[in-house]
Every structure is written in structure tokens, then in C-alpha cells.
Amino acid sequence: MLSARLSGKFDKYVVKLLPRRISPNTYTISGLAVTCIASIFLAIGHFSLGGVFIFLAGFFDMADGAIARTSGKVSTFGGFLDSVIDRYADMLFLFALCLYYYHSRNLFLFLCTLAVIAGSLLTSYVRARAEVFLPYKCNVGWIERPERIILLGIGALFGIMHYILPLLAILSNITVFQRIHYVWGKLSLTNGPDPKDNLDE
């Protein structure tokens, strides 16, 4: 996955384009603002402009981590805030698409977008829960947030959402089951604790 393979590798290039005196958390919040603009364009059907702002929001998402790492400002709260804002950003993009397809009476793509929402949320949730029971990261699977953002941006820019959304609906949910299978395998091998002991009510 891109997040695991490319993490930190472009920091030196990203920071050259940005002032370091601005805090990483400011870039995180700025990215959310750009996401809102992208979502407005998606909701009203201006997909090309929406695609541009999707990629711009992705750049801000890279920027906060790059600035934090290169300036020595990495913090637990910063990582937490970034994760929460990422979930908001994912949902804004996808809710905007739901709104557009609802009003355009495209039931198929509306349902595909709902499936992407479910897959996106559960991909993150399964990882968070898995890392309660496993001593290492659960970042397996075919598609994570970076891939979703890239594919959404491409779909918007080139007007091929009718291909991208069904693909994301399938791959996002396959990733969820890949992670479930991964955790099952690891816990079976180590005779780890029963997850039912800590499930939310």
C-alpha cells in the first residue's frame, strides 16, 4: 500500500514548497477546508474542479506529516488529530457524491458510494480494533486512504466516476475482509486473547 511504502519519502520535496513556521496542525485544518471546497464542487456536479481540489487536499494531508517530521514537531495529539480529520475528509467527499447521485437519480452509483463509505469506515475501524489485540500494525489489504483519494481524484478529473466508484466499492470492502482474515490468522497462531472479551456493547 502507498501509505506504508511511501511514508516520509517525499518529505524533503514537500517542505520546499511550504513555510515551516506554520504548525503541522494548521496544515491539517487547512486540508479540511480545502476538502470542503472540493466536496461542494462534487455535490453540484463540477467534477473537474472537484478533482483539482481533491488532489490539493491530498497535498495538505501530506504536508502536515512532512512538516512535523522534518521540524521535529511530531506529537501524539497531531497524529490523533490528523486521523480524525482524515475520516471527516473521507466522509465529506463521499457524502457529496451521494448527494449528487441522489439528485441525478443515479441509483447504481448512489449505492456504490454508500458501499465505499462502509468500506472506508470499516477499513479504519478494523485496523484500530486489530491493533488492540496485535503488537504491530494491521496495514494489510489492497486499498487504504491514499489509494482511495488518488482514485477519486482521477475519477473526478477525467469524468470516469462510473468506473471508479464500483471499483472502490469492491476493493474497499475486500480490504476489510483481508484485515479480518489477517487478524484471525495471527491470533490463531499466537493463541491470543478472544476479541469478544473487549468488544464494544
Residue pairs with C-beta under 8 A, 6 or more apart in sequence:
1 139
1 141
1 142
1 143
1 144
1 146
1 147
2 144
2 146
2 147
2 150
3 139
3 144
3 145
3 146
4 139
6 146
7 65
8 65
8 66
8 69
10 62
10 66
11 65
11 66
11 69
11 70
12 70
14 59
14 62
14 63
14 66
14 67
15 63
15 66
15 67
15 70
18 27
18 63
18 66
18 67
20 67
20 70
20 71
22 67
23 67
23 73
24 63
24 64
24 65
24 67
24 68
24 71
24 73
24 78
25 64
25 77
25 78
25 81
27 60
27 63
27 64
27 67
28 60
28 61
28 64
28 78
28 81
28 82
28 85
29 85
30 60
31 57
31 60
31 61
31 63
31 64
31 85
31 89
32 57
32 85
32 88
32 89
34 53
34 56
34 57
34 60
35 53
35 57
35 88
35 89
35 92
35 93
36 92
37 53
38 50
38 51
38 52
38 53
38 54
38 56
38 57
38 92
38 93
38 96
39 50
39 92
39 93
39 95
39 96
40 96
41 47
41 49
41 50
41 53
42 50
42 93
42 96
42 97
42 100
42 156
43 96
43 97
43 99
43 100
44 100
45 100
45 104
47 155
47 156
47 157
47 159
47 161
48 156
48 157
48 159
50 96
50 156
51 152
51 153
51 154
51 155
51 156
51 157
51 158
52 157
54 93
54 149
54 152
54 153
54 156
55 149
55 153
55 157
57 89
57 149
58 146
58 149
58 150
58 153
61 82
61 86
61 89
61 149
64 78
64 82
65 82
67 73
68 74
68 75
68 78
83 124
86 145
87 121
87 124
90 120
90 121
90 145
90 148
91 117
91 120
91 121
93 149
93 152
94 113
94 116
94 117
94 120
95 117
97 109
97 113
97 161
97 165
98 110
98 113
98 114
98 117
101 107
101 109
101 110
101 113
102 110
109 161
109 162
109 165
112 165
112 166
112 168
112 169
113 165
113 169
115 169
115 172
115 173
116 148
116 165
116 168
116 169
116 172
118 172
118 173
119 168
119 169
119 171
119 172
119 173
119 175
119 176
120 145
120 148
120 172
122 173
122 176
123 141
123 143
123 144
123 172
123 175
123 176
123 179
124 145
126 138
126 176
126 179
126 180
126 183
127 137
127 138
127 139
127 179
129 195
130 138
130 179
130 182
130 183
131 137
131 138
132 198
133 183
133 187
133 192
133 193
133 195
133 198
134 183
134 186
134 187
134 192
138 179
138 182
138 183
140 178
140 179
140 182
141 174
141 175
141 176
141 178
141 179
141 182
142 171
142 174
142 175
142 178
143 168
143 171
143 172
143 174
143 175
144 175
147 171
148 168
148 172
151 164
151 167
151 168
152 164
152 168
154 160
154 164
155 161
155 163
155 164
155 165
183 195
186 192
187 193
187 195
